[in-house]
Amino acid sequence: MVTKERIKREIDRMPNDLLEKVYKYINGLAYGKTKKRFPTYKLKGQFDNINVREKAYE
């Protein structure tokens, strides 16, 4: 089993130029992927105040 102390020792031995890559990798693992939101637009027309998904299934 890997412990935090062992991981910290390995990171301490790494060259400084690799630390940024390790940091980005760890942050990616810790927080996971967030859902990508798509932009919304105000079209100033007939689709602004309706449920588009409901209309698509009609």
C-alpha positions in Angstrom: 0.0 0.0 0.0 1.2 3.5 -0.9 1.2 6.0 1.9 1.2 9.8 1.8 4.7 9.9 3.2 6.1 7.7 0.4 4.4 9.8 -2.2 5.8 13.0 -0.6 9.3 11.5 -0.6 9.1 10.7 -4.3 7.9 14.2 -5.1 10.7 15.7 -3.1 13.2 13.7 -5.2 11.7 14.9 -8.6 13.3 17.6 -10.6 11.6 21.0 -10.4 10.6 21.1 -14.0 8.3 18.1 -13.6 6.5 19.4 -10.5 4.1 21.5 -12.5 3.0 18.5 -14.5 2.5 16.5 -11.3 0.5 19.3 -9.7 -1.8 19.5 -12.8 -2.2 15.7 -12.8 -3.1 15.6 -9.1 -5.6 18.4 -9.4 -7.2 16.6 -12.3 -7.7 13.5 -10.2 -8.8 15.2 -7.1 -11.6 17.3 -8.6 -12.6 15.1 -11.5 -14.1 16.5 -14.7 -16.9 19.0 -14.4 -19.7 18.9 -16.9 -19.1 21.3 -19.7 -21.9 23.7 -20.0 -22.9 25.0 -23.4 -23.5 28.7 -23.9 -27.0 30.0 -23.9 -28.2 32.8 -26.1 -31.0 35.4 -25.9 -32.5 35.2 -29.4 -35.1 37.9 -28.8 -37.7 35.9 -30.6 -40.0 33.0 -30.5 -37.7 30.6 -28.6 -36.9 32.8 -25.6 -39.8 31.8 -23.3 -40.6 28.3 -24.3 -39.3 24.9 -23.4 -37.4 23.9 -26.5 -37.0 20.3 -25.5 -40.7 19.9 -25.0 -41.5 21.5 -28.4 -38.9 19.2 -30.1 -40.8 16.1 -29.0 -44.2 17.4 -30.2 
